Amino acid sequence: MNEVNHWQRVKNLFHAAVDLPMAEREVFLSDACGADNDLRSEVESLIASHEKDGSFIDSPAYEAAADLLMDDKAELRPGQTVGSYEIVSYLSRGGMGEVYLAQDRRLSRKVALKILPASFTKDIDRLGRFEQEARAASALNHPNIITIYEILKANSTHVIATEFVEGETLRQRLSHTSLTLNQSLQIAIQIADALAAAHQAGIVHRDIKPENVMLRPDGYVKVLDFGLAKLAEQTPSAVAAEAPTKQVRTGSGMVLGTAGYMSPEQARGGKVVDARSDVFSLGAVIYEMVTQRKPFDGETPSDILAAILKTDPPAISHFAPDTPAELTRIVAKTLRKDREERYQVVKDLLLDLKSLAQDLEFQQRLKQASAPGETAKPTGSEEKPIRPIDAAVRTDEVGGS
């Protein structure tokens, strides 16, 4: 797509989204932009500027909008420095800023730098969310959660430095291959393990989706992007460290999350979202890994919202007949509309997933033992396997890649 057509598309999406209620806008942009985070970020930048500065987009010279977006990009080039980091290359752009590969000149290691666009720093709420990501993730020390090295401000630029994770996102993996049942389970177990640690610390992620799950070549799974994470508020009645009464409060009517993976309470834009929302989102991810289909989809944003709020998806065994009945039960429980009917803590979900994986492994060994002259079909694929759940965690593998 050439530059003129690109900006025309940005303009069209802006006009289509700017007057929508917040809940519908989030769903519309997720549907219209798909996996194109750069496109979505550009449209959101225009909307933010429009709401702050007025209807500049209504003028005939919409090229001004393109200029604004181009100026808003950091456009760091190889060799430039940000603090003690030297830029190596551009990686991507998402809703929370641009990401660059950089070299830490002090410790001689690769890092990922997430840089908040200049216009976003004028938005107190957006800046707060950016800094929240660093505080939330840096407080966690877990092999399945991306390691935050530091948050800094250099020459008015707000930056988060994280470990650089080699590999591909779960979304990328799903786009070119089908996962085996064993692989899906091992990925789900590691995501659940990460969420259990986050919830134990009072942190709700709120945006679990394939794009925020990185698969390393050595089999480790990393949960990324705590940009929507919030420190949970402990209610007086909460007792356990991971009790579901630890809740997240947002502005009324504000939807934070990603269409197709957000919980019903997120889709309603309610004020209270707690750890059970992450349980729902993880259930949607497991459903997609096993069936290659999203549990909630539709032709329009309204259709997606309606599906999340009112429609129960077909059981995963409908699309994957060989799915164990126990996994069908587990996923159905995660996707209950009423959060009181879901797993109340992700640790319980984690235990069920581990138990199922162990049962399947035991059945496989029995099958091999009963047919010693045959080579049993492995539960994994010919690709590099996902890390076994009983593998030892080496701290020297977690600090960086």
N, C-alpha and C positions, 0 to 999 in steps of 0.2 A: 504494500500500500504506500503511495507516495505521500509527501508531507501535506499537500493540500487536502487530499481525501482523509488523511488521518485527523487533521484538525476539524474538518467538517463532521466527522463521526463524533469527535469529542463534543463539539457544539450541539449536535443533535441529542446526544445522551444528556448533556447538561440541561437542555430545555425540557426534556422528557422527565428528568428527575427532580429538578429544583423545587417544583411546587407540590411534590408528593409529600404526604405525611411521613414522618421519620421512619416509621415501621415499614411502610410500603417502599420508601426510597431505598433502604438497605437491601430489601429483597430484589427490587428491580435492578439495582446495580450488580448484585451478585449474579443475577440471571443474564443480564445484558453483556457484562464484561467477562464472565466465566473465569478462566485461569489467568487472564491478562491483567495482572496486578498493576502494571504501568498505566494502562488505559484507565482503570478504575481510580488510581491515585490522581491522575490528571483531572478527571471529572470532579472528584471530591475537592481538589484544590480550587477549581473554579467556583464550586458551590460555596466553599468556605469564604473565598474572597468576595463573592456576590453578597452573601449574607452579612458580611462585615462592612463592605464599602458601598453597597448599592448596586443598581442594575446596570453596570457597565456593559454587560453582555448584550443588552438590548440595542446597542448602537450598531450601525451598519458595518463598522470596521471591526468585525469580530477577530481580525488578526491580532488585535490588542490582547485578546485572551491568550492566543498562542504565545505571544511575546512574554506575557506574564508567567506562563507555565515554564517556558524555556529559561527565564531569569530565575525562577524558583528552584530549578535544579542546581545541585551543588556543582556538578560537572567537574569533579576532581579528576585529575589526570595522573597517569603513572609518574612516579617521582616526586609528586607533591607530598607535603607532610601535614599531618594533623596531630598536634602534640608530639609524642614520640613515635608515631606510626607513619610509615611511608606507604603511600598508595601503590598497589601493584596493578589492580584492574577493577573495572566495574563488574558487579555481580548481578544485581537486580534492583527493582524498585517496588515497594509495597505501600500499603496504606499508611504505614508509620514512618516512611522515609526510604532513602536510598541505601543500598548495601554495597560495600566495596571490600575486596580482598586487600589486605595490607600486611606489611611486615613490621613486627614489633622490634625496633632497633635496640631496645634495651635487653630483651631476652631472646632475640633471634628466633622468633616463632611467627607462624602465620596467624593472623587474626581476621575476623570479620568486623567491619566497622559499619554500624547503622547510624546514618546521619539524618537528623530531622531537618526538613526544608525550612528555609528562613521564615516563610509566611506562617508556618505552623507554630513557630515559637511565639508569635503574637497572640495565638489562641491559648489562653491559660489552661483550658480543659485538655486540649490536645497535647500540650507540653507536659501537663501532669500525667497523662496516660503514658507518654514516652518515658518519663522518669520512673513511672510505676513499674514498667517492664523491667528496668534495671534493678530496682529495689526488690521486686518480687522474686525474680530468678536468681539474683546474687545471694539471696538468703537461703537458697536451697543447694544442698550438696548431694547430688544423686547422679549415678552414671547414665540415666536416661533423660536428664534435663540439661539443656545447653548451659555451658559454664560462662558466666559473666565475669569478665576480668575487671572492668572499671567503667564508670560513667564520668565523662569529663566535658568541659566547655573550653574550646580553643578558638580564639578570635570570633567570639559570638556564635560559634557553631556547637550545637549540642550533639554529643556522640556517645554511643554505647559500644564498647569493645568486647567482643565475645570470642570464644573458641571458633576456629574455622573448621566446619564439619565436611569432610570429604564424603561423597556419595550422591544419592538422589533422594528426592522427596517421595513419599508414598504415592502422591498423585502421579509423579513421573513413572514410578514403577507400574502402577495400575494402567497407565496409558499404553504400555507396550508388552505387558505379560499378565497372565492370570496367576494368582498366588495359590499354592496348595493349601489344604486345610491346616497342615502343620505350620506353614509359614504365617498364615493369618493368625493362628493362635499365639505364636511366639511374639508377633508384633503387638497384638492386643495385650498380652501379658506385660510387656515392657512399658506400653503406654499407661496401663492401669497402675503399674508400680510407680511410675513417675507421678501420676495424679495422686496416688495415696500419700506420697511424700509431700506434695504441694498442699493437699488438704490438711494434713497433719500440722503444717505450718500456718494454716488459716488462709490459704491462697486458693482461689477458684480461677481456673484458666479462662473459661468462657468462650474459647474459640478452637476447640479440638476439631481438626479436619485433616484430610490427607496432605494438604499443602503445608501444614505445620508439624509434620512428622518426617524426620530425616532418617534414611536408612544408610548406615555406614557400611563400607565393604567388609568389615570384620564382623558384621552381624549385629552390632549395637544399634538400638533405636534411640533417637534423640527427639524429645519434644521441644519445639521451637516457639518463639514469639509469644511472650507474655504481655503483648501490647494491650490486650483487653483484660488482663488479670486484675483482680481486685483483692485487697486484703479483706477477708471476711470479718463481719461484725459479730462479736460474740453476744448472743442474747442472754438475759439473766437465767433462762431455763436450761441453757446448754450445760451439759455435764461432761461428756466425752470430748477428747481433743479433736475428734473428727465428726462431731455431732452434726446432723443436717440443719440444726438451728443456726449454724454459722452461716450468715447470709451476706449477700452482696446487694447493696442498694444503688440504684441508678436513678436518673431523672425520669419522672413518669412519662411514659410514651416513647422512651428512647430504646431502640433495639440495638444491642451490641452482640455481634456474633456473625455467623455466615449462614445464609439461607441453605436449607437442606440438611444442616447439622445442628441448628439451634434447637433448644428445647421449647416446648409450648410456652413456658413462662417467659422465655426470651422473646419468642415470636409475638407475644401479647404486649411486649414493652413494659412489663410490670416493674415495680420498684425493687422487688426482692428476687434474687437469683442465688442459689446456693450450690453446694458441691454436687447435688443430684442432677444439676443441669449438665455437668461434665460427664456424668454417668450416661445420660441420654445421648450426648454427642458421640461418646465412644461407642455406644451401641450402634449408632448410624454408620460409623466408620467400619465396624466389624461387619455389619450387614453388607456394605459395599465391597469389602475385601472378599467375602465369600461368594456373593452373587454377581459381582460386577455391575450392580445396579444401585442407585441411590434409593433409600427407603421412601423418601419424600421428594416428589418431582412434579412438574406441571408445565404447561405451555406459557403461563403468565405468572407474575409475582403473586397475584391473589390466589392462584391455584396452589402454589407452593405453601403459602401461609395456611390456606384452608386444609391442606393435607396434613401439615404439622399439627394443627389444632384439632382436627376432626376425624381424620382417616387413619385407620390402622393398616400398615403395609402388609402384604402377603407374607406368610412365614418364610424364612429363608429356605426352608426345605422345598418350597414351591418352585424356586428357581434352581436350587442345588439339591436334588433328591437324595444324594448320598450323605447329606449333612447329618451328624449325630443328633438324636432327639434332644440330648442335653444342651447342645449349643443352640438349637432352636428355642428352647426354653429360656436360656440365659439372655439371648438377644431380645426376645419378646419382653422379658422383664425390664430390660434397660430402656425400652421404648414406650413404656406406659405413659399415657397422657398425664395421669395423676401422679405427681412425684412421690406421693405417699405409698404408691404401689411399686415403685422402682426399688433397686438396691438403695438402701438408706446411706450406706457408706461404700466408697469404691473398694475398700479392703475386702468386703464380702464378695464383690464381683471378681476381684483378683483371685481370691481363694477358689471360686468356682471354675475360673478359667484354668488355673494351675491343675486343679483336680482332674478336669477333663483332659488336659494335655497328658498328664501322667497315665490316665486310664487308656488313652489311645496308644501311648507308647508301650504299655504293658500288653495290650491286645496285639500289637505288631510283633512283639517278641514271641508271644505264644504262637502266632502264625508262622514265624520263622522256625520255631522249635518243632512244630508239627510237620513241617515240610523241609527237612534238612537237605534234601537233594535239589531244592529249588531256590532260586534267588528271589527273595520277596521284594515286591515293589516298594521303594522307599516312600516315606511319607512326605519328604521334601521334594525339591526339584533339582535339576542339574545345576542350578545357579548356586552361588555361594550361600550357605545356609544362614538362616537367622540364628542368632546366639541362643544356645540351649538355656532353659530356665535355671538349670543347676550349675551353670558355668560360674567359675570364680570371678569376682569383679576385681580387676587390677586397677589401683588408683593411678598408676602411671599411664593408663590408657585413657583416662577420663579428662585430663587437663587440657588436651589439645590434640589436633590431628596433624 
